[in-house]
Amino acid sequence: MGAGTVSLPRSGLRFDCRRSDRANGEARAMKNSYLSGLRRAIWQLRYRSAAMLSPVVRHTSEREVGSSNRSDVSTSGPGSLSGTSSEVSSLTSSASKLRVEATTIWSEGDRTKALRLLRRALRKYPMDSLLWMSLGQRLQELGLADSAYFAYVNAVEIDPGNFVALEQFIAIAESQNDPVIINEVLSGLPAALKDKPHRHLESLDFSIPYGIDEAVAVVEKDAEGIVADVAKCYREREQQVNHYGTGESTAEVELRTAIVRDDLTTALRLLPSVSTSEIPGSSLRRFIRRLRAQPPGGRTGLTALIGHYLRVRPDDRWIAQWATEESGETHDELMLGGYDFSPQMPHVDTVPARDTIAYLAYNSLPYHSAGYSTRTHSLLKELRRQRWKAFGVTRLGYPHDMPGWTDVGKLDPTEVIDGVPYLRLSPDPEVVRKRPVKSYVDCYVERLVERLKDERPAIIHAASNHLNGLAAVTAARILDVPSIYEVRGLWEVTRGSRDPIWATGPQYRSIVQLETDAAKNATRIVTITDALRAELVRRGVAESKITVIPNGVDTSRFLPAPKEQTLVDDLGIGNRTVIGYVGSIVDYEGLGLLVEATAALAKQRDDFVVVIVGDGADAANLISLVEATGVGQYFRFVGRVSHDQVEEYYSLIDIAPFPRLPLPVCEMVSPLKPFEAMAMQKAVVASNVDALAEIITDGVNGILFTKGDVESLAGSLRLLLDQPELRRRIADSGRAWVEERRQWSSLASKLSSIYESLGARRESHLDELREGSNESPL
């Protein structure tokens, strides 16, 4: 092993310490695909565990098990496990201790260890509803709603009386438009209340809004005091709440009844008059959730309701965040009627320079070096080679408003990167609020027009997202020039893929509208895939003005090369075939599938290694998954490498997998990395999401496998491991394909044609620049 590389005990994982900055990354949750497989295994364990402890369970359906024998969730019982009271108590206590231990570890910051402990606990106590809930909470904190959903489903199918889990489960299920499973779970609520009077009051938060009358009847029959009053008021559908002689406050009964009936008017009338101790915090929070899910017209009063809730629970960060968002959402909802492109400044009378193009970007080199900035820079370089006076313009607030760059300090107003000028609209450190959107865009446009007066562009060309698109369209109207909006992705689709609850809200709908408005009002549209073009057409954008200009690669830089022997030695590769990934480690890339496929291959062979080059939000979780799966000896994690080292690591790779998940963002948006791998003459294996199926002809310039299918991925990798000749043929075809179709020079030529169709002309500006001139370097 070379100097600077360490091997971890037990796992066999290796890290290149000279190049990796992954170690300080925050752990994320388990991969969706891995968790799905775990859930299937846990369900089997549920039945086996239950059968061993209770012969009765062998002859009982899961629903009957879940509702008739479950122990109380408030005491952390192992769901439907039965047996002697001492056996159940022992299991309950042990599961509870593990759950508390995992929570403590999580709060101390070791998220990977906490998740690992929860997984082990669930294998031992698969029928413990609280353990499943705890796992769901941890996953939800990490922003993986789909993964959390699996855990919450298990928690509430074991015990619908786990009201904390039930609240989260319903929120996610409603966002996924899955009423059937909600009804199935809530149908078990009456049995979950039997002989558990302490559950009765809280159960009304679910039974009344969702019409589970049988559960209300259980409460009314067995309960006393305020609980019975609220249940009886609902059952009799009384408009005026009566006092039944229980000694309870009539106002409190009326308030609780209004909340569970979703009676906002009455709730807002009563809340100011009751004491903090009389406000039912959990019930009010659930009411806020239901109200927040309503369309814009049904949300009046939500801000006031949130204010009353925060009187009771001021430390609830989720609701506090909603309160902050709500003021912005009110403005966002106004945007649903269409963006107002009326300029806030007068028309500027200039004569455009016909060869000058202003290219607006959300981020750029040297501060960001991922696919977005690579595409921007590559196209600008080629456009300048083709005699366009093209320059980049980064948006208002950049880079100071980006994580890691808040203290970057003062910048030059124009920075030249690799021969390409970038205008910085925010050279001085400043963080500009992006909401309300109209206010931000107006400020952006004012700063942009001021900078462009002297440059006099013939066209303003903006790349995603809508903030750039809206600013470009507005500024172009002020300067009386055409505008182009280049849709590289729909960022609301990306976030919605990760957070389905957010995708049901007004902010999502507002961004859809703003993206659509920018596209409809631009003179021309460019997309990077056919799938994005189809989505814009579906939204009402004229197909005739859309041109697809896909991602590309610099084939003069990414050339086939022999393996870098120093790296081969450092990483302990030897003569084994290398399956390698170079890129961002984020959840939707599907690298969890690659881990599972590796485990499948490892049962039969050891003639390969997997090298992962890159970093990202999911890196720590991916490493945890490798350890948990027991395939650490096959993996080499390098971490992030510098821009000029990428080719060295590509040289190691024989097979380059891109196992993107079947999510909307992956279906629509094509990554850059497959083109780099093809240019380096690597055999590409890709999932058949639409964006990758557009570029891979199965068996010709790559291998396609069924998206989300571990067995299909493993089979494709096995095929290429077994057939070196096929591997070489596909690698050769991939190189030839990108040379013919995906060189940045040819893609820039397509852009040039669009520019010329809008009246711009490539007239060399070199003669216009006098030697020794004080003009800008544009």
N, C-alpha and C positions, 0 to 999 in steps of 0.2 A: 504494500500500500504506500502511495506517495506521501510526502510530507504535506501536512495541512489537511489531510483527510482523516476523519475519525470513524470508528465503527462502534455502534451502540451495542452493549451486551444484550443477549437474548434475541432482540429483534433482527439483528443483522443489517439494519438500515445504515446507510453511509451518507455523510454530508460533506460537501466540499467547503471547509470553513473559510477558505480564502475568498470564495465568491458568493457565499450564501448570506443574505441578510434576513432570512426567514425566521430566525430564532425568536425574534421579539414580536412576531405576528400573533394576533389574537385568535384563539381557537374558535372554529365555527362548528356547526352541528354536523351529524352524520349525513352522508349522502342520501338523497331521496330513494335511490334504487336500493342501496344497502338497507335502509330502514324498512323498505317494503318487504325485502326478503326476510329481515329479522322479524317483522310482524307475523309473517306466515309461520315462521318457526316457533314463535312464541305462542301462537294460537294452538299449535300442535302440543306444545308443552302444557298449555292450560288444561287440555283434555286429559293428558296423561297424569298430570299432578292431581287433578280432581278425582280421577278414577282410582288412584292409589289410596287416597285418603277417605274416599266415600264410595262404597259400592253402589249406593243409590244413584250417583251421578252417571254411572254407565248406562242407565236406562232413561236418562232425562235429556231433553233438548237443551241447547245452549240458552235459549230465552227463558226456559223454565228454571234452569240452573241459576241464571243471572238474577231472577226476580224472587225466587222462593227461599234460597238458602244463603243469600249474601249476608255477610256480617256488616256492621255499620261502618261507613267510610270515615266517619268522624273519629273512630278509634283505629283506623288503618287496618281493617280486616282484610284478609286475602280473598276478597270477592266471594266466589261460590264454594270455596273449600269448606267442607264440614269435617266432623270428627268430634273428639271429646273437647270440652271447653278449654282444657289445659293445652291441648295440641294447637287449637286455633289461637289461643292467647300467646303461646310461644312464637308461633309464626308471625302473628301480628306485631309483637314486640321486636322481633328480629328485622322484619321488613321496615318498620318505623325507624329503627336505629340506622339502617343503611340509608334511608331517605334523608334523615337529618344530617348524616355524615356527608352525603353528596351535596346537600344544600350548603353546608359549611365550607366545603372545598370550593364550590362554585363562587361563593361570596369572597373567598380569599384570592380568586383570580385564576385558579388552575382549572379551566373549563374542560380541557381534554380529560383530565383525571376524573372529574365529576361525571362526565358523560360515560366514561368507561365503567365507573362504579355503578351507575344506574343500569347500564346494560347487563352487568353481572347480576345485579339484584333482581332484575326482571326474569333472567333465566332461572333463578332460584325460586322466585315468588311471582309467577306469571299471572296470577289472579288478583294481584293487589292493585286496586284502582288508584290509590294515592301514588304509588310508584309510577304508574303510567301518566298520571297527571303531572307529576314532577318532571318527567322527561319532556312532556309536551310544553311545559312552561319554559324549560331551558331552551328548547328548540325555537320557541316563539320569540324569546328574547334575542336570539341570534338572527331573527328575520326570516326563518324558513317555515312559513305558514303551512305549506303542503306537508312537510315532514311532521310538524307538530300535530297536524290533523290526524295522522295515523295514530299517534299516541293518545290523543283525546278520545278518538273513537273507541279504542280499547278501554279506556278508563270508564266511559259512560255506558258501554255495552256490558261491562262487568257490574257497574252500579250506577243507575240513573240518578241515585240520590247523592252522588258526588257533585254538588251544585257548582263548585268552583270550576271543575272540568266541564260540566254541562254548559255553563255560560260560554266558555271559549269554544267548545264544540259547535254550539248552535251558531255562533258568529261566523265561524269558518264555513260550516255547511251551508248557511244562507248565502254567503258570498259565492259559493260554488253551485248555487241553485240546486240543492239536493234535499228537497222537502221530504222525500220518501224515508231517508235514513233518520231525519229528525223525528218523524212520526213513529218510526219503529222504536227508537230509543225512548221517547216520551211515553209510549204505551206501557213501558215497564215501571213508570213512576208510581202508580197506585200500590203495587206490591212493595216497592222500595220504602213506602211510608208506613207500612203496617207495623205496629208495635214500636214505632220510633217517633214519639211525639215531639222530640226536639227538632225534627226535620220539618214539621208541619208548616210553620210560618214561612220559612224560606221557600218551600215547595210552591207556594202560591205565586211566586215570581215567574214560574214556568207554566203551571197548570192553568191559570186564568188567561194569560195572554195567548196561549196556544190551544185553549179550549179543551183541556183534558178534564172533563167534568167528573169522571170517575175518581180522579185523584182529589179533586175539590171535595167530593162527597166523603172520602175517607177522612179528610181533615175536619169537615163539618161535624161528622159523627163522633170523632174521638177527641177533638180539641176543646179547649176552654178559653175564656177571656177574649183578648183582641183577635187571636187567631180564628176563633169560631165566628166572631163578629164579621171579619172581612170575608170569610168563606160564605157565610149566610147572606151577606149583602150581594155578593156576586151571584149566588144561586137564585136569589129572588129578584135579581136585576133591579134593585131599588134605586131610584134617583136620589132620594134623600136618605142619608145614613141614620139609622135609629140607634139609640143607646140602649143596650140590652141589660143594663143593670150590672155590668161586670166591674165597674169601678175604673175602667180604662177611659182615657181622654177621647171624647167624640172626635175632636180634630185629628188626632192621630189615626183613628180608625178610618176616617174619611180620607185622609191623606194616603194611607196605604192602599185603600180601595181605588182611589184615583190613579195611583201609580200602576197598579197591576191591570187596571182597565185601559191604560194608555190615555187617560183623560188629562191632557196637558193643561187645559184651561183651569180646571179645578186644582191641579197640583200647584200651578204657579200662584193661584190665589191663596192657597193655604201655607205654602212654604215660608213666607216671611213671618207668619204669626206663630209658628211652632218653635220650640227650643231646639238647639242642636242635638240634644239627646233624643228627641222625638223623631228626628229625620232618619228614616231607614236607609243607611248608606248603600248596602248591597243592592237593595231593591231599586233605589234611585239610579245607581250605575247601570243596571240592566235596562231600565227605562230609557236612559240616555243612549245605550247601544241600539235599542229598537228604533228610537226616533232618528238617530244618525243614519240608519239604513234607509230612511224614507227618501223619496225624490225631493228636489229642492223646495217645492211648494208646500211640503208637509213638515218642514223643519223649523218653522217660525217658533221662537221661544227657546231654542236649544241652548243658545249662549247663556240665557238667564238660568236655565235648569242646571247647566254645568257649574255656574257660579254658586248655586245653593249646595251642590254636591261637595264642592271644594271647601265649603264651611266645615263639613264633617270630616273630610279626608283630604287635607291640603297637600299631603305627601304623595298622592296618587299621580305619578308622573305621566301615565298614559292619558288620563283625563285632562291633566294640565296641558299636555301637548295638543289634545283635541281643541281645548279652549283657544290656544294660540292659532291653530290652523283655521278655526271657525271664522275668525275675522277675515282671513285671507280667502277662505272658501266663499264667503259672501261675495267678494269681488270676482272670484273665479266663476261663480254661477252667472254673473252678469255677462261673462265672456261666452256663455253657452249660446247667446243670441248672435254671436259673430263679433270678431275683433274690429274695432274702430280704427281704420287706417288714416283718419284725418290727421295730417301733419300738424304738429304743435309749433312749427316754425315756418317762416315764409319760404317760397320757392327761391332757389339759388340759381342765378343765371350764369352758366359757364359753358364753354365750348369743350366738349369731351376730347381727350386725346385718344384717337381711335385704336391705338395698340395697347391701351392700359386697362388692366383688369384688377379690381380689388376683390380679394378672396377672403371672406369672413370665416373664422374658425373658432370653435369653442375652446380648444386647447392646442398647444403646439410644442415642438422642440424649443429649447432643450429641457423644458420643465416636465413634459410628458412625452413618452416614447412608445406608446402602445399603437395599435393598428390605426386609430383615428388620426393621430399626428403623423404617422408614417405615410398614410395616403395623401394627406394635405401636402406634406413636404415633397413627396415624390412627384405629384402632379405639378406643383409649382416649379420644381426643377426642370421638368420636361417642357412645360409651357415656356419658360424663359429660353430654353434651348431652341424652341421653335419660334423665337423672335417675338414673343409677347412680353410686354412690360408688366409682368404679373407679380403681385406682392401679397403677402398674408396680412390680415388684420385680426388681432385677437380681441374678443369681446370685452365689454366694459366690466371691470373688476378682476380680470384675469391677470396674473396667476394668484394674486393675493388672497382670493376667496377660496382657494383649493387647499385641502388638507396637506400639510407638509410644506406649504409655501407662504404661510401667513407672515413670516418674518424675512422674506426674501430681500426686502429693502427696495430702494429706488432703482428703477430700470432705465435704460436708454429709451427714448421715445421710438427709436427704430433700431432693431437688432438684426444683424445679418448672420444667418445660420447657413453654413455650407453654400454660400453664394446667393441665398434667398433672403430678401428683406421681409421683416415682420414689423408692422406698426403696432405699438402697444397703446391702446386707448387708456390704460391705467398705469402709466409709468411710476407714479407715486403710490406708495402703499395705501390701499383703501379697500374696504369691503362694502360692496354695494348690494343692498337688499334686492332680491329678484321678485319680490311680491310687494304690492300688487304688480301684476305683469305689465299693465299699461304704463305705470309710472317708471318701471325699470326700462322698458323699451323706449319711452320718450327720452330719457336721459342718455341711453345708448345712442339713439339716432342723433341727438344734438352733438355729442362728442364725435360721432362718426363723420357727420357732414362737415364739421369744422376741420377734421384732418384730411378729408377728401377734396376740399375746395382746391388745394394746390395741386393735388395729383391728377385731378380731372379724369377719373376712370370712365371708360366707355360702357362698362358693364359692372354691376355689383353682383358678385357670385357668393352665396352663403351656404355653408355646410351645416348639417344638423347641430343643435336642435331648433325648436320653434322660436326661441329667443333670437337667434341669428336670422332665421327666416323672416320674422316679422320686422326686425330692424332693417334688413336688406330691402324688403319691399317698400317700406316707408321712406328710407333714405333715397332709394332710386327714384321715387316719385318726386321728392324735393329737388333732386338733381336732374330730373327729366332724362333718365337713362333706363335701359332694360334691367331686369333682375332675374337671377337664376337661383332657385332653391334646390340644394342637393340633399336628398333624404338618404342618409346612411343607415338609419335605423329609426325606430319609433320608440323613444325612451320610455313612454308610458307603458308600452307593451313589455319592455324589459322589466320595469318595476312591477307591473301587474302579474308577470309570470312568477315572481317571487312572493308577492303579497296580494293574494286574491281578494282579501277584504278591502284593501285600498282601491282595487280595480272596480269596486262597486260604488265608490264615492264620487262626489262632485269634482274633486281635483282631477281625478282620472278623466272624467267626461270633459272637463274644461281643457285639458291638454290635448285630448283628441280633437276638440274643436279648433284649438289654436294651431295645431299642426296642419289641419285641413285648411284653415283660413290662409296660412302662409303659402301652402301649395297652390290653392286656387287663385291667389292674387299675384303670384310670381309670373313673370313673362314665360319662363320655361322651367321645367322640372327635370332633375337628374336623379335616378335611383341606382343603387348598387346591385339589386337583384330583381328578377321578374316577380318574385313574391311581393316585394315592396311596391312595385308598380301596380300589381293587382289589388293590393290593399288600398292604395290611393284612389284607384278607379272606383273601388267599392264605396269609398267615402265621397265620391262625386267629383273628383278631379278629372278633367278632360284627358283622355288617353292620348290624344293627338299631340299634346305638348310635353309628354314624358319620354325621356330617352334613358335607356339603361346603360350605364358605364360601370362595369364591375370593378372589383379590386384587382390589383395586379402585383407585379414583382419586378425588381431590377435584376434582370438575368445576367447583367455584366458583373454584378456584385455576388449574387448567389450562384456559385459555380460548383459543379461536382469536384470533390476533393478527397484524397486518401484520408484515412482515419488519423487523427492527431494522436500519435503514439503516447505522448506524455499523459494525455487525458485517459487513454485506454489503461495505462498502468496505474494512474492515480485512483481511478474508480474501480479497479479490480475487475475489468471486463474480460480480459483474456481473449479467447477465440469465440466467445459466445455471440450469437445474433443479438443486436440491440433494437429493442422496441423503444422509441423515444418520442417525447412530447416537449415542444418548446413553445411557451406562451404563458398567458395568465392562468392562474389556478383559481377559478371561480366556479360556483356551483353548477351553472348551466353547461359547462364544458363536458360534464359527464365522466370525469376521471374516476369516480367511484366505480363505474362499470368496468373500467380498465383494471382496477384492483381485483374485482370479482372474476374477471376473465383470466387474470394472472393466476388466481387461486385454482381455477379449473384446469389451466394448462399445467400447473405445477404438479398435479396429481400424476401426470404421465411423462414429464420431461424436465430437464434442468439445463437445457442448452441455450438459454436466453437470459437477458437482463432487461430491466425497464429503467430508463434514465428520464428523469423529470427535471427540466430546466425552466425556471421561472418562479414567480411568487404570486401571492394574491390572498384574498380574504379567506379562501377555503384551504390554504396550505396546511395549517396545523391540523385541521380535521382530517385531511387526506392522509397525513402521516399516521394519525391515530387509527384510521381505518386500516391502513396497511399493517400496523402492529396487531390490531384485533383480529385480522384475517389470517395472520401467521405467515405472511409471504415477504417479510422484511428482507430476507436474504436475496431476493430478486430485484429489489428497488435501490436506485441511487438518486437521492435528492440533491440537486446542485444549488438551487436557489436562483436568485436573479443574477444575470451576468450583464456586463457592459455591452453597449451597442456593437462594438467592434469585435466582441468575442463570440457572437452568435454563430457565425459560420464554423468556428472551431468545434462547437458542440454539435452542430448539425452533421459534421463529418463523421461522428461516431454512429449515427443512426442508420439502420437498415430498413426498418418499418416505422412509419409515422402515423399513429392513430389519432383520429379526431372524433371522439364518441359523443358528440353533442346530444343533449337530451331533447325529447319531443315536446318542446315548449314553444309558444308563439314567437319569442325572440329568436330562437334558433331556426325556426322555419323560415323567417323573413330575412335574417341578416347573415351575410357571409363573412367568415373571418379571413384575415390576410395570410395566416400561417400555412395553410395547405399549399399556397402558391410558392412560398419560400421552400417548403419541403420538396415540391415537384422540381423546382429549379435546381435544387441540390441533388437531384436524381435519387430520391427516396420513394419507396413504395408506400403510397397513401392508402389508409383504411379509414373510411368515414361512415358515420350514420347516415341513413337516407332521409334526413330532414330536407325540406324543399331547397333551402339555400345551398346545401352541399350536393344534392342530387342534380342541381343545375350545372355543376362543374365537373362531376365525376361520371364518366361512362363506365359502368361496372365491368371489370375484367379488361379494360383497355388502359385508361390512365389512372386507375385506382380500383379499389374494392369497396363496394357498398355493403353494409350490414343493416339489419332491421333495427331501427332506432329504439333505444331503451331495452334491447334484448341482449342479455349477457351471453347466452349460448351462441347467438348469431355472431357477436363480436369475437368470442373465443374461437369459433369455427373459422372465421376469416383470418385471424392471426395464425391459427394452426396451419391453414392452407399455405400461407406465405413462409412460415417456418419450415414446412416440409418440402417446399418447391423453390429452391434458390433461383432456378431459371425463370420461373414465373415472376418472382420478385424483381429480377433484373429487367425483364421485359416491360413490366408495368412502370418501373422507375425510368427507363429510357423513354417510354411513351409519355410519361408525365412531363419530363424535361422538354420534349418536342412540342407538347401541347401548350405549355406556358410561353415558349419561344414564339409560337405562332399566334397565340390569342391573348396573352395576358401581360405583355410588356408594357410598362408605364408609358413608353414612347407612343405606342399605338393607341392607348387609351387617351392620352393627352391630345392626340390628333382628332379623336372624336369630339373632345371638348372644343378644340379649335374650330371645327366645323359648326358647332352650335354658336360660338362667338361670332363667326363670320355671317351666319344666317341672321344675326341680330344687328348687323351693320358694322361690327368691329373689323379692323384690318391689321394684319401683321406687317407693320412697317417698322423696320429696324430703328430702334431708338438710340443705337450706338452713336450715330452721326449727330444726334441732337445733344449728346453730352459733350460739352467742350472740355478739353483737357485742363485740369486745374480749376474746374467749376466748383462752386460751393453748393450745388444742388444736392438734394438727398440722394442716397445710393440706390434709389428705386430704378 
